Amino acid sequence: MVKLIIEPKKTKDGQIDYIVTYHDVKTDNQFTVTTTNDLSEAVQRLKETLENEIKVLTSK
């Protein structure tokens, strides 16, 4: 099972960064997809990654 996570983090200058993380629970493989201060961009990257995962699952 794959988990996609958007996590808000407050930066030193008070801004909010959104970290999009991909985590494959089965293999315990985890990596950062993107880090951005734009929530719309973070959601878009999460959506693109999710759509790619669905393509992989349906092609098996």
mmCIF file of the N, C-alpha and C atoms, coordinates in Angstrom:
data_MODEL
# 
_entry.id   MODEL 
# 
loop_
_atom_site.group_PDB 
_atom_site.id 
_atom_site.type_symbol 
_atom_site.label_atom_id 
_atom_site.label_alt_id 
_atom_site.label_comp_id 
_atom_site.label_asym_id 
_atom_site.label_entity_id 
_atom_site.label_seq_id 
_atom_site.pdbx_PDB_ins_code 
_atom_site.Cartn_x 
_atom_site.Cartn_y 
_atom_site.Cartn_z 
_atom_site.occupancy 
_atom_site.B_iso_or_equiv 
_atom_site.pdbx_formal_charge 
_atom_site.auth_seq_id 
_atom_site.auth_comp_id 
_atom_site.auth_asym_id 
_atom_site.auth_atom_id 
_atom_site.pdbx_PDB_model_num 
ATOM 1   N N  . MET A 1 1  ? 0.839  -1.172 0.000   1.00 0.00 ? 1  MET A N  1 
ATOM 2   C CA . MET A 1 1  ? 0.000  0.000  0.000   1.00 0.00 ? 1  MET A CA 1 
ATOM 3   C C  . MET A 1 1  ? 0.889  1.242  0.000   1.00 0.00 ? 1  MET A C  1 
ATOM 4   N N  . VAL A 1 2  ? 0.456  2.233  -0.747  1.00 0.00 ? 2  VAL A N  1 
ATOM 5   C CA . VAL A 1 2  ? 1.193  3.483  -0.857  1.00 0.00 ? 2  VAL A CA 1 
ATOM 6   C C  . VAL A 1 2  ? 0.426  4.581  -0.134  1.00 0.00 ? 2  VAL A C  1 
ATOM 7   N N  . LYS A 1 3  ? 1.164  5.420  0.573   1.00 0.00 ? 3  LYS A N  1 
ATOM 8   C CA . LYS A 1 3  ? 0.571  6.589  1.228   1.00 0.00 ? 3  LYS A CA 1 
ATOM 9   C C  . LYS A 1 3  ? 1.186  7.840  0.624   1.00 0.00 ? 3  LYS A C  1 
ATOM 10  N N  . LEU A 1 4  ? 0.338  8.807  0.323   1.00 0.00 ? 4  LEU A N  1 
ATOM 11  C CA . LEU A 1 4  ? 0.787  10.120 -0.127  1.00 0.00 ? 4  LEU A CA 1 
ATOM 12  C C  . LEU A 1 4  ? 0.347  11.117 0.926   1.00 0.00 ? 4  LEU A C  1 
ATOM 13  N N  . ILE A 1 5  ? 1.292  11.924 1.378   1.00 0.00 ? 5  ILE A N  1 
ATOM 14  C CA . ILE A 1 5  ? 1.047  12.799 2.527   1.00 0.00 ? 5  ILE A CA 1 
ATOM 15  C C  . ILE A 1 5  ? 1.432  14.233 2.173   1.00 0.00 ? 5  ILE A C  1 
ATOM 16  N N  . ILE A 1 6  ? 0.569  15.190 2.554   1.00 0.00 ? 6  ILE A N  1 
ATOM 17  C CA . ILE A 1 6  ? 0.932  16.610 2.501   1.00 0.00 ? 6  ILE A CA 1 
ATOM 18  C C  . ILE A 1 6  ? 1.064  17.064 3.952   1.00 0.00 ? 6  ILE A C  1 
ATOM 19  N N  . GLU A 1 7  ? 2.242  17.548 4.281   1.00 0.00 ? 7  GLU A N  1 
ATOM 20  C CA . GLU A 1 7  ? 2.524  17.957 5.657   1.00 0.00 ? 7  GLU A CA 1 
ATOM 21  C C  . GLU A 1 7  ? 2.933  19.429 5.677   1.00 0.00 ? 7  GLU A C  1 
ATOM 22  N N  . PRO A 1 8  ? 2.196  20.267 6.414   1.00 0.00 ? 8  PRO A N  1 
ATOM 23  C CA . PRO A 1 8  ? 2.608  21.669 6.532   1.00 0.00 ? 8  PRO A CA 1 
ATOM 24  C C  . PRO A 1 8  ? 3.704  21.820 7.580   1.00 0.00 ? 8  PRO A C  1 
ATOM 25  N N  . LYS A 1 9  ? 4.694  22.625 7.264   1.00 0.00 ? 9  LYS A N  1 
ATOM 26  C CA . LYS A 1 9  ? 5.782  22.906 8.209   1.00 0.00 ? 9  LYS A CA 1 
ATOM 27  C C  . LYS A 1 9  ? 6.017  24.411 8.218   1.00 0.00 ? 9  LYS A C  1 
ATOM 28  N N  . LYS A 1 10 ? 6.204  24.956 9.397   1.00 0.00 ? 10 LYS A N  1 
ATOM 29  C CA . LYS A 1 10 ? 6.511  26.375 9.535   1.00 0.00 ? 10 LYS A CA 1 
ATOM 30  C C  . LYS A 1 10 ? 8.012  26.573 9.386   1.00 0.00 ? 10 LYS A C  1 
ATOM 31  N N  . THR A 1 11 ? 8.403  27.490 8.503   1.00 0.00 ? 11 THR A N  1 
ATOM 32  C CA . THR A 1 11 ? 9.821  27.754 8.287   1.00 0.00 ? 11 THR A CA 1 
ATOM 33  C C  . THR A 1 11 ? 10.335 28.754 9.318   1.00 0.00 ? 11 THR A C  1 
ATOM 34  N N  . LYS A 1 12 ? 11.637 28.965 9.333   1.00 0.00 ? 12 LYS A N  1 
ATOM 35  C CA . LYS A 1 12 ? 12.250 29.889 10.281  1.00 0.00 ? 12 LYS A CA 1 
ATOM 36  C C  . LYS A 1 12 ? 11.737 31.316 10.121  1.00 0.00 ? 12 LYS A C  1 
ATOM 37  N N  . ASP A 1 13 ? 11.399 31.691 8.877   1.00 0.00 ? 13 ASP A N  1 
ATOM 38  C CA . ASP A 1 13 ? 10.918 33.060 8.639   1.00 0.00 ? 13 ASP A CA 1 
ATOM 39  C C  . ASP A 1 13 ? 9.410  33.193 8.789   1.00 0.00 ? 13 ASP A C  1 
ATOM 40  N N  . GLY A 1 14 ? 8.739  32.152 9.309   1.00 0.00 ? 14 GLY A N  1 
ATOM 41  C CA . GLY A 1 14 ? 7.311  32.218 9.582   1.00 0.00 ? 14 GLY A CA 1 
ATOM 42  C C  . GLY A 1 14 ? 6.420  31.782 8.441   1.00 0.00 ? 14 GLY A C  1 
ATOM 43  N N  . GLN A 1 15 ? 6.982  31.458 7.290   1.00 0.00 ? 15 GLN A N  1 
ATOM 44  C CA . GLN A 1 15 ? 6.196  30.984 6.154   1.00 0.00 ? 15 GLN A CA 1 
ATOM 45  C C  . GLN A 1 15 ? 5.796  29.523 6.389   1.00 0.00 ? 15 GLN A C  1 
ATOM 46  N N  . ILE A 1 16 ? 4.833  29.061 5.612   1.00 0.00 ? 16 ILE A N  1 
ATOM 47  C CA . ILE A 1 16 ? 4.415  27.664 5.669   1.00 0.00 ? 16 ILE A CA 1 
ATOM 48  C C  . ILE A 1 16 ? 4.883  26.966 4.402   1.00 0.00 ? 16 ILE A C  1 
ATOM 49  N N  . ASP A 1 17 ? 5.631  25.885 4.562   1.00 0.00 ? 17 ASP A N  1 
ATOM 50  C CA . ASP A 1 17 ? 6.013  25.025 3.447   1.00 0.00 ? 17 ASP A CA 1 
ATOM 51  C C  . ASP A 1 17 ? 5.157  23.767 3.512   1.00 0.00 ? 17 ASP A C  1 
ATOM 52  N N  . TYR A 1 18 ? 4.784  23.272 2.337   1.00 0.00 ? 18 TYR A N  1 
ATOM 53  C CA . TYR A 1 18 ? 4.021  22.038 2.238   1.00 0.00 ? 18 TYR A CA 1 
ATOM 54  C C  . TYR A 1 18 ? 4.938  20.970 1.657   1.00 0.00 ? 18 TYR A C  1 
ATOM 55  N N  . ILE A 1 19 ? 5.098  19.878 2.386   1.00 0.00 ? 19 ILE A N  1 
ATOM 56  C CA . ILE A 1 19 ? 5.976  18.789 1.969   1.00 0.00 ? 19 ILE A CA 1 
ATOM 57  C C  . ILE A 1 19 ? 5.095  17.628 1.524   1.00 0.00 ? 19 ILE A C  1 
ATOM 58  N N  . VAL A 1 20 ? 5.257  17.229 0.257   1.00 0.00 ? 20 VAL A N  1 
ATOM 59  C CA . VAL A 1 20 ? 4.517  16.092 -0.276  1.00 0.00 ? 20 VAL A CA 1 
ATOM 60  C C  . VAL A 1 20 ? 5.445  14.883 -0.211  1.00 0.00 ? 20 VAL A C  1 
ATOM 61  N N  . THR A 1 21 ? 5.000  13.856 0.497   1.00 0.00 ? 21 THR A N  1 
ATOM 62  C CA . THR A 1 21 ? 5.817  12.669 0.727   1.00 0.00 ? 21 THR A CA 1 
ATOM 63  C C  . THR A 1 21 ? 5.110  11.430 0.175   1.00 0.00 ? 21 THR A C  1 
ATOM 64  N N  . TYR A 1 22 ? 5.907  10.566 -0.448  1.00 0.00 ? 22 TYR A N  1 
ATOM 65  C CA . TYR A 1 22 ? 5.459  9.264  -0.958  1.00 0.00 ? 22 TYR A CA 1 
ATOM 66  C C  . TYR A 1 22 ? 6.015  8.211  -0.011  1.00 0.00 ? 22 TYR A C  1 
ATOM 67  N N  . HIS A 1 23 ? 5.145  7.332  0.476   1.00 0.00 ? 23 HIS A N  1 
ATOM 68  C CA . HIS A 1 23 ? 5.596  6.282  1.388   1.00 0.00 ? 23 HIS A CA 1 
ATOM 69  C C  . HIS A 1 23 ? 4.979  4.955  0.970   1.00 0.00 ? 23 HIS A C  1 
ATOM 70  N N  . ASP A 1 24 ? 5.832  4.018  0.563   1.00 0.00 ? 24 ASP A N  1 
ATOM 71  C CA . ASP A 1 24 ? 5.391  2.665  0.241   1.00 0.00 ? 24 ASP A CA 1 
ATOM 72  C C  . ASP A 1 24 ? 5.506  1.849  1.521   1.00 0.00 ? 24 ASP A C  1 
ATOM 73  N N  . VAL A 1 25 ? 4.373  1.548  2.118   1.00 0.00 ? 25 VAL A N  1 
ATOM 74  C CA . VAL A 1 25 ? 4.343  0.871  3.410   1.00 0.00 ? 25 VAL A CA 1 
ATOM 75  C C  . VAL A 1 25 ? 4.926  -0.541 3.302   1.00 0.00 ? 25 VAL A C  1 
ATOM 76  N N  . LYS A 1 26 ? 4.649  -1.209 2.198   1.00 0.00 ? 26 LYS A N  1 
ATOM 77  C CA . LYS A 1 26 ? 5.104  -2.600 2.024   1.00 0.00 ? 26 LYS A CA 1 
ATOM 78  C C  . LYS A 1 26 ? 6.627  -2.711 2.071   1.00 0.00 ? 26 LYS A C  1 
ATOM 79  N N  . THR A 1 27 ? 7.326  -1.805 1.387   1.00 0.00 ? 27 THR A N  1 
ATOM 80  C CA . THR A 1 27 ? 8.788  -1.853 1.342   1.00 0.00 ? 27 THR A CA 1 
ATOM 81  C C  . THR A 1 27 ? 9.446  -0.860 2.293   1.00 0.00 ? 27 THR A C  1 
ATOM 82  N N  . ASP A 1 28 ? 8.639  -0.054 2.965   1.00 0.00 ? 28 ASP A N  1 
ATOM 83  C CA . ASP A 1 28 ? 9.110  1.014  3.849   1.00 0.00 ? 28 ASP A CA 1 
ATOM 84  C C  . ASP A 1 28 ? 10.020 1.998  3.109   1.00 0.00 ? 28 ASP A C  1 
ATOM 85  N N  . ASN A 1 29 ? 9.719  2.203  1.826   1.00 0.00 ? 29 ASN A N  1 
ATOM 86  C CA . ASN A 1 29 ? 10.440 3.168  1.008   1.00 0.00 ? 29 ASN A CA 1 
ATOM 87  C C  . ASN A 1 29 ? 9.708  4.509  1.092   1.00 0.00 ? 29 ASN A C  1 
ATOM 88  N N  . GLN A 1 30 ? 10.445 5.569  1.396   1.00 0.00 ? 30 GLN A N  1 
ATOM 89  C CA . GLN A 1 30 ? 9.825  6.889  1.542   1.00 0.00 ? 30 GLN A CA 1 
ATOM 90  C C  . GLN A 1 30 ? 10.716 7.937  0.900   1.00 0.00 ? 30 GLN A C  1 
ATOM 91  N N  . PHE A 1 31 ? 10.091 8.869  0.166   1.00 0.00 ? 31 PHE A N  1 
ATOM 92  C CA . PHE A 1 31 ? 10.849 9.977  -0.389  1.00 0.00 ? 31 PHE A CA 1 
ATOM 93  C C  . PHE A 1 31 ? 9.954  11.199 -0.539  1.00 0.00 ? 31 PHE A C  1 
ATOM 94  N N  . THR A 1 32 ? 10.590 12.367 -0.594  1.00 0.00 ? 32 THR A N  1 
ATOM 95  C CA . THR A 1 32 ? 9.877  13.624 -0.762  1.00 0.00 ? 32 THR A CA 1 
ATOM 96  C C  . THR A 1 32 ? 9.625  13.859 -2.237  1.00 0.00 ? 32 THR A C  1 
ATOM 97  N N  . VAL A 1 33 ? 8.352  14.084 -2.589  1.00 0.00 ? 33 VAL A N  1 
ATOM 98  C CA . VAL A 1 33 ? 7.972  14.381 -3.970  1.00 0.00 ? 33 VAL A CA 1 
ATOM 99  C C  . VAL A 1 33 ? 8.305  15.838 -4.273  1.00 0.00 ? 33 VAL A C  1 
ATOM 100 N N  . THR A 1 34 ? 7.890  16.739 -3.384  1.00 0.00 ? 34 THR A N  1 
ATOM 101 C CA . THR A 1 34 ? 8.171  18.160 -3.561  1.00 0.00 ? 34 THR A CA 1 
ATOM 102 C C  . THR A 1 34 ? 8.018  18.892 -2.231  1.00 0.00 ? 34 THR A C  1 
ATOM 103 N N  . THR A 1 35 ? 8.651  20.030 -2.138  1.00 0.00 ? 35 THR A N  1 
ATOM 104 C CA . THR A 1 35 ? 8.468  20.959 -1.027  1.00 0.00 ? 35 THR A CA 1 
ATOM 105 C C  . THR A 1 35 ? 8.195  22.323 -1.641  1.00 0.00 ? 35 THR A C  1 
ATOM 106 N N  . THR A 1 36 ? 7.076  22.928 -1.258  1.00 0.00 ? 36 THR A N  1 
ATOM 107 C CA . THR A 1 36 ? 6.677  24.208 -1.835  1.00 0.00 ? 36 THR A CA 1 
ATOM 108 C C  . THR A 1 36 ? 5.909  25.018 -0.803  1.00 0.00 ? 36 THR A C  1 
ATOM 109 N N  . ASN A 1 37 ? 5.874  26.329 -1.004  1.00 0.00 ? 37 ASN A N  1 
ATOM 110 C CA . ASN A 1 37 ? 5.069  27.174 -0.116  1.00 0.00 ? 37 ASN A CA 1 
ATOM 111 C C  . ASN A 1 37 ? 3.701  27.475 -0.729  1.00 0.00 ? 37 ASN A C  1 
ATOM 112 N N  . ASP A 1 38 ? 3.392  26.826 -1.858  1.00 0.00 ? 38 ASP A N  1 
ATOM 113 C CA . ASP A 1 38 ? 2.118  27.012 -2.552  1.00 0.00 ? 38 ASP A CA 1 
ATOM 114 C C  . ASP A 1 38 ? 1.268  25.748 -2.371  1.00 0.00 ? 38 ASP A C  1 
ATOM 115 N N  . LEU A 1 39 ? 0.184  25.859 -1.612  1.00 0.00 ? 39 LEU A N  1 
ATOM 116 C CA . LEU A 1 39 ? -0.668 24.708 -1.337  1.00 0.00 ? 39 LEU A CA 1 
ATOM 117 C C  . LEU A 1 39 ? -1.252 24.123 -2.621  1.00 0.00 ? 39 LEU A C  1 
ATOM 118 N N  . SER A 1 40 ? -1.631 24.961 -3.567  1.00 0.00 ? 40 SER A N  1 
ATOM 119 C CA . SER A 1 40 ? -2.189 24.471 -4.829  1.00 0.00 ? 40 SER A CA 1 
ATOM 120 C C  . SER A 1 40 ? -1.182 23.606 -5.585  1.00 0.00 ? 40 SER A C  1 
ATOM 121 N N  . GLU A 1 41 ? 0.073  24.031 -5.588  1.00 0.00 ? 41 GLU A N  1 
ATOM 122 C CA . GLU A 1 41 ? 1.125  23.250 -6.244  1.00 0.00 ? 41 GLU A CA 1 
ATOM 123 C C  . GLU A 1 41 ? 1.330  21.915 -5.528  1.00 0.00 ? 41 GLU A C  1 
ATOM 124 N N  . ALA A 1 42 ? 1.299  21.931 -4.211  1.00 0.00 ? 42 ALA A N  1 
ATOM 125 C CA . ALA A 1 42 ? 1.472  20.701 -3.439  1.00 0.00 ? 42 ALA A CA 1 
ATOM 126 C C  . ALA A 1 42 ? 0.344  19.718 -3.736  1.00 0.00 ? 42 ALA A C  1 
ATOM 127 N N  . VAL A 1 43 ? -0.881 20.220 -3.796  1.00 0.00 ? 43 VAL A N  1 
ATOM 128 C CA . VAL A 1 43 ? -2.028 19.359 -4.095  1.00 0.00 ? 43 VAL A CA 1 
ATOM 129 C C  . VAL A 1 43 ? -1.929 18.817 -5.517  1.00 0.00 ? 43 VAL A C  1 
ATOM 130 N N  . GLN A 1 44 ? -1.498 19.640 -6.460  1.00 0.00 ? 44 GLN A N  1 
ATOM 131 C CA . GLN A 1 44 ? -1.350 19.202 -7.845  1.00 0.00 ? 44 GLN A CA 1 
ATOM 132 C C  . GLN A 1 44 ? -0.309 18.090 -7.962  1.00 0.00 ? 44 GLN A C  1 
ATOM 133 N N  . ARG A 1 45 ? 0.820  18.241 -7.298  1.00 0.00 ? 45 ARG A N  1 
ATOM 134 C CA . ARG A 1 45 ? 1.870  17.205 -7.342  1.00 0.00 ? 45 ARG A CA 1 
ATOM 135 C C  . ARG A 1 45 ? 1.384  15.916 -6.690  1.00 0.00 ? 45 ARG A C  1 
ATOM 136 N N  . LEU A 1 46 ? 0.635  16.034 -5.582  1.00 0.00 ? 46 LEU A N  1 
ATOM 137 C CA . LEU A 1 46 ? 0.083  14.858 -4.941  1.00 0.00 ? 46 LEU A CA 1 
ATOM 138 C C  . LEU A 1 46 ? -0.886 14.160 -5.893  1.00 0.00 ? 46 LEU A C  1 
ATOM 139 N N  . LYS A 1 47 ? -1.726 14.930 -6.566  1.00 0.00 ? 47 LYS A N  1 
ATOM 140 C CA . LYS A 1 47 ? -2.697 14.376 -7.513  1.00 0.00 ? 47 LYS A CA 1 
ATOM 141 C C  . LYS A 1 47 ? -1.991 13.663 -8.668  1.00 0.00 ? 47 LYS A C  1 
ATOM 142 N N  . GLU A 1 48 ? -0.952 14.272 -9.224  1.00 0.00 ? 48 GLU A N  1 
ATOM 143 C CA . GLU A 1 48 ? -0.209 13.661 -10.330 1.00 0.00 ? 48 GLU A CA 1 
ATOM 144 C C  . GLU A 1 48 ? 0.433  12.348 -9.893  1.00 0.00 ? 48 GLU A C  1 
ATOM 145 N N  . THR A 1 49 ? 1.004  12.341 -8.702  1.00 0.00 ? 49 THR A N  1 
ATOM 146 C CA . THR A 1 49 ? 1.639  11.131 -8.186  1.00 0.00 ? 49 THR A CA 1 
ATOM 147 C C  . THR A 1 49 ? 0.598  10.038 -7.957  1.00 0.00 ? 49 THR A C  1 
ATOM 148 N N  . LEU A 1 50 ? -0.544 10.400 -7.422  1.00 0.00 ? 50 LEU A N  1 
ATOM 149 C CA . LEU A 1 50 ? -1.627 9.446  -7.193  1.00 0.00 ? 50 LEU A CA 1 
ATOM 150 C C  . LEU A 1 50 ? -2.124 8.859  -8.508  1.00 0.00 ? 50 LEU A C  1 
ATOM 151 N N  . GLU A 1 51 ? -2.309 9.699  -9.519  1.00 0.00 ? 51 GLU A N  1 
ATOM 152 C CA . GLU A 1 51 ? -2.762 9.219  -10.823 1.00 0.00 ? 51 GLU A CA 1 
ATOM 153 C C  . GLU A 1 51 ? -1.748 8.248  -11.436 1.00 0.00 ? 51 GLU A C  1 
ATOM 154 N N  . ASN A 1 52 ? -0.464 8.521  -11.269 1.00 0.00 ? 52 ASN A N  1 
ATOM 155 C CA . ASN A 1 52 ? 0.573  7.615  -11.770 1.00 0.00 ? 52 ASN A CA 1 
ATOM 156 C C  . ASN A 1 52 ? 0.536  6.279  -11.031 1.00 0.00 ? 52 ASN A C  1 
ATOM 157 N N  . GLU A 1 53 ? 0.300  6.300  -9.733  1.00 0.00 ? 53 GLU A N  1 
ATOM 158 C CA . GLU A 1 53 ? 0.211  5.073  -8.958  1.00 0.00 ? 53 GLU A CA 1 
ATOM 159 C C  . GLU A 1 53 ? -0.994 4.242  -9.420  1.00 0.00 ? 53 GLU A C  1 
ATOM 160 N N  . ILE A 1 54 ? -2.091 4.901  -9.725  1.00 0.00 ? 54 ILE A N  1 
ATOM 161 C CA . ILE A 1 54 ? -3.291 4.195  -10.200 1.00 0.00 ? 54 ILE A CA 1 
ATOM 162 C C  . ILE A 1 54 ? -3.013 3.541  -11.547 1.00 0.00 ? 54 ILE A C  1 
ATOM 163 N N  . LYS A 1 55 ? -2.287 4.234  -12.433 1.00 0.00 ? 55 LYS A N  1 
ATOM 164 C CA . LYS A 1 55 ? -1.927 3.646  -13.729 1.00 0.00 ? 55 LYS A CA 1 
ATOM 165 C C  . LYS A 1 55 ? -1.086 2.387  -13.539 1.00 0.00 ? 55 LYS A C  1 
ATOM 166 N N  . VAL A 1 56 ? -0.152 2.439  -12.611 1.00 0.00 ? 56 VAL A N  1 
ATOM 167 C CA . VAL A 1 56 ? 0.702  1.277  -12.352 1.00 0.00 ? 56 VAL A CA 1 
ATOM 168 C C  . VAL A 1 56 ? -0.146 0.110  -11.817 1.00 0.00 ? 56 VAL A C  1 
ATOM 169 N N  . LEU A 1 57 ? -1.038 0.404  -10.897 1.00 0.00 ? 57 LEU A N  1 
ATOM 170 C CA . LEU A 1 57 ? -1.875 -0.647 -10.317 1.00 0.00 ? 57 LEU A CA 1 
ATOM 171 C C  . LEU A 1 57 ? -2.796 -1.279 -11.350 1.00 0.00 ? 57 LEU A C  1 
ATOM 172 N N  . THR A 1 58 ? -3.359 -0.481 -12.233 1.00 0.00 ? 58 THR A N  1 
ATOM 173 C CA . THR A 1 58 ? -4.303 -1.015 -13.211 1.00 0.00 ? 58 THR A CA 1 
ATOM 174 C C  . THR A 1 58 ? -3.604 -1.729 -14.362 1.00 0.00 ? 58 THR A C  1 
ATOM 175 N N  . SER A 1 59 ? -2.314 -1.493 -14.539 1.00 0.00 ? 59 SER A N  1 
ATOM 176 C CA . SER A 1 59 ? -1.584 -2.161 -15.611 1.00 0.00 ? 59 SER A CA 1 
ATOM 177 C C  . SER A 1 59 ? -1.070 -3.532 -15.182 1.00 0.00 ? 59 SER A C  1 
ATOM 178 N N  . LYS A 1 60 ? -1.139 -3.842 -13.915 1.00 0.00 ? 60 LYS A N  1 
ATOM 179 C CA . LYS A 1 60 ? -0.639 -5.134 -13.396 1.00 0.00 ? 60 LYS A CA 1 
ATOM 180 C C  . LYS A 1 60 ? -1.665 -6.217 -13.602 1.00 0.00 ? 60 LYS A C  1 
# 
